[in-house]
Amino acid sequence: MGFGIAEEAENGTLEQLFLSPSGTLIRAVITLGTSLVFIICVLISILLLTGIRLRLELVQLIPFSLALLVALALGLLVASLAIVFKRVSQALSIIQFGFVFLLMIPFDTSGPLLAFVGHFVPLVPMFSLLRQMLHHPAGFAGGGLLLFWSMVNTLVWLLVGLITFQQATNAARHHGTIGHY
């Protein structure tokens, strides 16, 4: 989402995007939906070509859906940077590597303090819950607390993303810098 906003700013079409009746948030959700359809098509193609069978239970879609909402919130945060500062393409790549680094930290097995901190790091509770569900396929047995922290994490990051995006767009409109690059 952030790369898309930065590209719109570079092309000079960001102001037109903000003036459209559908709005940027609806466009972001539609873009997310089309990306998901593409990803699912690629996944199905890979599974058919390799002959691997993937067993998914419906209960595993809950943490996946929560992770998608957090990813949308992070996209809103990055888009906020792109709206306010415009030339952030290089910084966005660094931010992506930062998120990958955060997800590689073993918050679950590194002691109680780091495990508690991990509950507030974006996507970590959802990945921990998915990992637990894949290793112990009994659904939410023992994962109720992780589900709670996943929901709290999703709510916090979604609120932060939405509020920050709204503040950034209001600031850019107030300063008249939406169309400037």
CYANA upper distance limits for C-alpha pairs under 8 A (distance plus 0.5 A):
  1 MET  CA      5 ILE  CA      6.82
  1 MET  CA     28 ALA  CA      7.29
  1 MET  CA     72 LEU  CA      8.44
  1 MET  CA     75 GLY  CA      5.48
  1 MET  CA     76 LEU  CA      7.42
  1 MET  CA     78 VAL  CA      7.81
  1 MET  CA     79 ALA  CA      6.61
  2 GLY  CA      6 ALA  CA      6.61
  2 GLY  CA     75 GLY  CA      6.22
  2 GLY  CA     76 LEU  CA      7.62
  2 GLY  CA     77 LEU  CA      8.35
  2 GLY  CA     78 VAL  CA      5.31
  2 GLY  CA     79 ALA  CA      4.52
  2 GLY  CA     80 SER  CA      8.16
  2 GLY  CA     81 LEU  CA      8.27
  2 GLY  CA     82 ALA  CA      6.77
  2 GLY  CA     92 LEU  CA      7.90
  3 PHE  CA      7 GLU  CA      6.50
  3 PHE  CA     79 ALA  CA      8.02
  3 PHE  CA     82 ALA  CA      8.46
  3 PHE  CA     89 SER  CA      7.28
  3 PHE  CA     92 LEU  CA      7.77
  4 GLY  CA      8 GLU  CA      6.61
  5 ILE  CA      9 ALA  CA      6.66
  5 ILE  CA     14 LEU  CA      7.53
  5 ILE  CA     79 ALA  CA      6.39
  5 ILE  CA     82 ALA  CA      6.71
  5 ILE  CA     83 ILE  CA      7.49
  6 ALA  CA     10 GLU  CA      6.73
  6 ALA  CA     79 ALA  CA      8.01
  6 ALA  CA     82 ALA  CA      5.84
  6 ALA  CA     83 ILE  CA      7.89
  6 ALA  CA     86 LYS  CA      6.73
  6 ALA  CA     87 ARG  CA      7.54
  6 ALA  CA     88 VAL  CA      7.43
  6 ALA  CA     89 SER  CA      7.01
  7 GLU  CA     11 ASN  CA      6.61
  8 GLU  CA     12 GLY  CA      6.55
  8 GLU  CA     13 THR  CA      5.67
  8 GLU  CA     14 LEU  CA      5.31
  9 ALA  CA     13 THR  CA      6.70
  9 ALA  CA     14 LEU  CA      5.49
  9 ALA  CA     15 GLU  CA      8.47
  9 ALA  CA     82 ALA  CA      8.49
  9 ALA  CA     83 ILE  CA      8.26
  9 ALA  CA     86 LYS  CA      6.99
  9 ALA  CA    178 ILE  CA      8.39
  9 ALA  CA    179 GLY  CA      7.52
  9 ALA  CA    180 HIS  CA      7.96
  9 ALA  CA    181 TYR  CA      6.53
 10 GLU  CA     86 LYS  CA      8.39
 10 GLU  CA    181 TYR  CA      6.83
 12 GLY  CA    179 GLY  CA      6.89
 12 GLY  CA    180 HIS  CA      8.02
 12 GLY  CA    181 TYR  CA      7.82
 13 THR  CA     17 LEU  CA      6.83
 13 THR  CA    179 GLY  CA      7.87
 14 LEU  CA     18 PHE  CA      6.90
 14 LEU  CA    178 ILE  CA      7.14
 14 LEU  CA    179 GLY  CA      6.51
 15 GLU  CA     19 LEU  CA      6.76
 15 GLU  CA    178 ILE  CA      6.06
 15 GLU  CA    179 GLY  CA      5.18
 16 GLN  CA     20 SER  CA      6.68
 17 LEU  CA     23 GLY  CA      7.51
 17 LEU  CA     24 THR  CA      7.17
 18 PHE  CA     23 GLY  CA      6.53
 18 PHE  CA     24 THR  CA      6.82
 19 LEU  CA     23 GLY  CA      7.85
 22 SER  CA     26 ILE  CA      6.70
 22 SER  CA     27 ARG  CA      7.49
 23 GLY  CA     27 ARG  CA      6.94
 24 THR  CA     28 ALA  CA      6.60
 25 LEU  CA     29 VAL  CA      6.84
 26 ILE  CA     30 ILE  CA      6.74
 27 ARG  CA     31 THR  CA      6.58
 28 ALA  CA     32 LEU  CA      6.61
 29 VAL  CA     33 GLY  CA      6.70
 30 ILE  CA     34 THR  CA      6.76
 31 THR  CA     35 SER  CA      6.61
 32 LEU  CA     36 LEU  CA      6.68
 32 LEU  CA     72 LEU  CA      8.48
 33 GLY  CA     37 VAL  CA      6.83
 34 THR  CA     38 PHE  CA      6.78
 35 SER  CA     39 ILE  CA      6.61
 36 LEU  CA     40 ILE  CA      6.54
 37 VAL  CA     41 CYS  CA      6.70
 38 PHE  CA     42 VAL  CA      6.76
 39 ILE  CA     43 LEU  CA      6.57
 40 ILE  CA     44 ILE  CA      6.59
 41 CYS  CA     45 SER  CA      6.65
 42 VAL  CA     46 ILE  CA      6.65
 43 LEU  CA     47 LEU  CA      6.63
 44 ILE  CA     48 LEU  CA      6.60
 45 SER  CA     49 LEU  CA      6.57
 46 ILE  CA     50 THR  CA      6.50
 47 LEU  CA     51 GLY  CA      6.17
 47 LEU  CA     52 ILE  CA      5.76
 47 LEU  CA     53 ARG  CA      7.17
 47 LEU  CA     54 LEU  CA      8.19
 48 LEU  CA     52 ILE  CA      7.59
 56 LEU  CA     60 GLN  CA      7.20
 57 GLU  CA     61 LEU  CA      7.88
 58 LEU  CA     62 ILE  CA      8.10
 59 VAL  CA    139 GLY  CA      7.05
 60 GLN  CA     64 PHE  CA      7.22
 60 GLN  CA    130 LEU  CA      7.29
 60 GLN  CA    133 MET  CA      7.65
 60 GLN  CA    139 GLY  CA      8.22
 61 LEU  CA     65 SER  CA      6.37
 62 ILE  CA     66 LEU  CA      6.75
 63 PRO  CA     67 ALA  CA      6.53
 63 PRO  CA    126 MET  CA      5.65
 63 PRO  CA    127 PHE  CA      8.06
 63 PRO  CA    129 LEU  CA      7.31
 63 PRO  CA    130 LEU  CA      6.93
 63 PRO  CA    147 LEU  CA      8.06
 63 PRO  CA    150 SER  CA      7.75
 64 PHE  CA     68 LEU  CA      6.80
 64 PHE  CA    126 MET  CA      7.57
 64 PHE  CA    130 LEU  CA      8.17
 65 SER  CA     69 LEU  CA      6.92
 66 LEU  CA     70 VAL  CA      6.87
 66 LEU  CA    126 MET  CA      7.46
 66 LEU  CA    150 SER  CA      7.63
 66 LEU  CA    151 MET  CA      7.58
 66 LEU  CA    154 THR  CA      6.61
 67 ALA  CA     71 ALA  CA      6.59
 67 ALA  CA    123 LEU  CA      6.27
 67 ALA  CA    126 MET  CA      6.49
 67 ALA  CA    127 PHE  CA      8.42
 67 ALA  CA    154 THR  CA      7.86
 68 LEU  CA     72 LEU  CA      6.67
 69 LEU  CA     73 ALA  CA      6.75
 69 LEU  CA    154 THR  CA      7.08
 69 LEU  CA    158 LEU  CA      7.40
 70 VAL  CA     74 LEU  CA      6.66
 70 VAL  CA    122 PRO  CA      7.22
 70 VAL  CA    123 LEU  CA      7.03
 70 VAL  CA    153 ASN  CA      8.35
 70 VAL  CA    154 THR  CA      5.91
 70 VAL  CA    157 TRP  CA      6.59
 70 VAL  CA    158 LEU  CA      6.65
 71 ALA  CA     75 GLY  CA      6.58
 71 ALA  CA    123 LEU  CA      8.22
 72 LEU  CA     76 LEU  CA      6.73
 72 LEU  CA    158 LEU  CA      8.12
 73 ALA  CA     77 LEU  CA      6.86
 73 ALA  CA    157 TRP  CA      6.41
 73 ALA  CA    158 LEU  CA      5.29
 73 ALA  CA    159 LEU  CA      8.26
 73 ALA  CA    160 VAL  CA      7.88
 73 ALA  CA    161 GLY  CA      5.05
 73 ALA  CA    162 LEU  CA      7.30
 74 LEU  CA     78 VAL  CA      6.75
 74 LEU  CA    157 TRP  CA      7.86
 74 LEU  CA    158 LEU  CA      8.48
 74 LEU  CA    161 GLY  CA      6.79
 75 GLY  CA     79 ALA  CA      6.44
 75 GLY  CA    161 GLY  CA      8.25
 76 LEU  CA     80 SER  CA      6.54
 76 LEU  CA    161 GLY  CA      5.69
 76 LEU  CA    162 LEU  CA      7.15
 76 LEU  CA    164 THR  CA      8.13
 76 LEU  CA    165 PHE  CA      6.25
 77 LEU  CA     81 LEU  CA      7.12
 77 LEU  CA    160 VAL  CA      8.34
 77 LEU  CA    161 GLY  CA      5.58
 77 LEU  CA    162 LEU  CA      8.40
 77 LEU  CA    164 THR  CA      6.89
 77 LEU  CA    165 PHE  CA      6.77
 78 VAL  CA     82 ALA  CA      6.90
 78 VAL  CA     92 LEU  CA      7.89
 79 ALA  CA     83 ILE  CA      6.58
 79 ALA  CA    165 PHE  CA      7.62
 80 SER  CA     84 VAL  CA      6.75
 80 SER  CA    164 THR  CA      7.07
 80 SER  CA    165 PHE  CA      5.46
 80 SER  CA    168 ALA  CA      5.87
 80 SER  CA    169 THR  CA      7.76
 81 LEU  CA     85 PHE  CA      6.23
 81 LEU  CA     86 LYS  CA      7.80
 81 LEU  CA     88 VAL  CA      7.81
 81 LEU  CA    168 ALA  CA      8.16
 82 ALA  CA     86 LYS  CA      5.18
 82 ALA  CA     87 ARG  CA      7.35
 82 ALA  CA     88 VAL  CA      6.41
 83 ILE  CA    168 ALA  CA      7.14
 83 ILE  CA    169 THR  CA      7.32
 83 ILE  CA    172 ALA  CA      7.40
 83 ILE  CA    178 ILE  CA      7.25
 84 VAL  CA    168 ALA  CA      6.60
 84 VAL  CA    169 THR  CA      8.17
 84 VAL  CA    171 ALA  CA      8.05
 84 VAL  CA    172 ALA  CA      6.57
 84 VAL  CA    177 THR  CA      8.33
 84 VAL  CA    178 ILE  CA      8.42
 86 LYS  CA    181 TYR  CA      6.45
 87 ARG  CA    181 TYR  CA      7.90
 88 VAL  CA     92 LEU  CA      6.60
 89 SER  CA     93 SER  CA      7.41
 90 GLN  CA     94 ILE  CA      7.34
 91 ALA  CA     95 ILE  CA      6.70
 92 LEU  CA     96 GLN  CA      6.72
 93 SER  CA     97 PHE  CA      7.01
 94 ILE  CA     98 GLY  CA      6.73
 95 ILE  CA     99 PHE  CA      6.87
 96 GLN  CA    100 VAL  CA      6.89
 97 PHE  CA    101 PHE  CA      6.59
 98 GLY  CA    102 LEU  CA      6.73
 99 PHE  CA    103 LEU  CA      6.76
100 VAL  CA    104 MET  CA      6.87
101 PHE  CA    105 ILE  CA      7.30
102 LEU  CA    121 VAL  CA      8.29
103 LEU  CA    123 LEU  CA      8.07
103 LEU  CA    124 VAL  CA      6.86
106 PRO  CA    110 SER  CA      6.71
107 PHE  CA    111 GLY  CA      8.14
107 PHE  CA    114 LEU  CA      6.01
107 PHE  CA    115 ALA  CA      5.31
107 PHE  CA    117 VAL  CA      8.25
107 PHE  CA    118 GLY  CA      5.95
107 PHE  CA    124 VAL  CA      8.39
108 ASP  CA    114 LEU  CA      8.10
108 ASP  CA    115 ALA  CA      5.67
108 ASP  CA    118 GLY  CA      8.11
108 ASP  CA    128 SER  CA      7.76
109 THR  CA    115 ALA  CA      7.76
110 SER  CA    114 LEU  CA      6.49
110 SER  CA    115 ALA  CA      7.16
111 GLY  CA    115 ALA  CA      6.58
112 PRO  CA    116 PHE  CA      6.59
113 LEU  CA    117 VAL  CA      6.79
114 LEU  CA    118 GLY  CA      6.51
115 ALA  CA    119 HIS  CA      7.23
116 PHE  CA    120 PHE  CA      8.11
117 VAL  CA    121 VAL  CA      7.34
118 GLY  CA    124 VAL  CA      6.58
118 GLY  CA    125 PRO  CA      7.44
119 HIS  CA    124 VAL  CA      7.09
119 HIS  CA    125 PRO  CA      6.03
119 HIS  CA    149 TRP  CA      6.47
119 HIS  CA    150 SER  CA      7.91
119 HIS  CA    153 ASN  CA      7.25
120 PHE  CA    124 VAL  CA      8.24
120 PHE  CA    125 PRO  CA      8.40
120 PHE  CA    153 ASN  CA      6.28
121 VAL  CA    125 PRO  CA      8.32
121 VAL  CA    153 ASN  CA      8.09
122 PRO  CA    153 ASN  CA      7.29
122 PRO  CA    154 THR  CA      8.41
122 PRO  CA    157 TRP  CA      7.60
123 LEU  CA    127 PHE  CA      6.73
123 LEU  CA    150 SER  CA      8.41
123 LEU  CA    153 ASN  CA      8.15
124 VAL  CA    128 SER  CA      6.56
125 PRO  CA    129 LEU  CA      6.54
125 PRO  CA    146 LEU  CA      6.71
125 PRO  CA    147 LEU  CA      8.19
125 PRO  CA    149 TRP  CA      6.79
125 PRO  CA    150 SER  CA      5.49
125 PRO  CA    153 ASN  CA      7.87
126 MET  CA    130 LEU  CA      6.61
126 MET  CA    146 LEU  CA      8.17
126 MET  CA    147 LEU  CA      8.12
126 MET  CA    150 SER  CA      5.89
127 PHE  CA    131 ARG  CA      6.48
128 SER  CA    132 GLN  CA      6.62
128 SER  CA    146 LEU  CA      8.00
129 LEU  CA    133 MET  CA      6.57
129 LEU  CA    143 GLY  CA      7.08
129 LEU  CA    146 LEU  CA      6.38
129 LEU  CA    147 LEU  CA      7.31
129 LEU  CA    150 SER  CA      8.40
130 LEU  CA    134 LEU  CA      6.59
131 ARG  CA    135 HIS  CA      6.70
132 GLN  CA    136 HIS  CA      6.35
132 GLN  CA    137 PRO  CA      8.41
132 GLN  CA    143 GLY  CA      7.84
133 MET  CA    137 PRO  CA      5.63
133 MET  CA    138 ALA  CA      7.55
133 MET  CA    139 GLY  CA      6.51
133 MET  CA    140 PHE  CA      7.56
133 MET  CA    143 GLY  CA      8.35
139 GLY  CA    143 GLY  CA      8.43
140 PHE  CA    144 GLY  CA      6.35
140 PHE  CA    147 LEU  CA      8.45
143 GLY  CA    147 LEU  CA      6.61
144 GLY  CA    148 PHE  CA      6.75
145 LEU  CA    149 TRP  CA      6.78
146 LEU  CA    150 SER  CA      6.45
147 LEU  CA    151 MET  CA      6.72
148 PHE  CA    152 VAL  CA      6.75
149 TRP  CA    153 ASN  CA      6.39
150 SER  CA    154 THR  CA      6.57
151 MET  CA    155 LEU  CA      6.59
152 VAL  CA    156 VAL  CA      6.56
153 ASN  CA    157 TRP  CA      6.58
154 THR  CA    158 LEU  CA      6.35
155 LEU  CA    159 LEU  CA      6.57
156 VAL  CA    160 VAL  CA      6.63
157 TRP  CA    161 GLY  CA      6.41
158 LEU  CA    162 LEU  CA      6.54
159 LEU  CA    163 ILE  CA      6.45
160 VAL  CA    164 THR  CA      6.40
161 GLY  CA    165 PHE  CA      6.47
162 LEU  CA    166 GLN  CA      6.60
163 ILE  CA    167 GLN  CA      6.59
164 THR  CA    168 ALA  CA      6.50
165 PHE  CA    169 THR  CA      6.62
166 GLN  CA    170 ASN  CA      6.58
167 GLN  CA    171 ALA  CA      6.54
168 ALA  CA    172 ALA  CA      6.61
169 THR  CA    173 ARG  CA      6.54
169 THR  CA    178 ILE  CA      8.44
170 ASN  CA    174 HIS  CA      6.47
171 ALA  CA    175 HIS  CA      6.63
172 ALA  CA    176 GLY  CA      6.27
172 ALA  CA    177 THR  CA      5.63
172 ALA  CA    178 ILE  CA      5.89
173 ARG  CA    177 THR  CA      6.96
173 ARG  CA    178 ILE  CA      6.72
177 THR  CA    181 TYR  CA      8.33
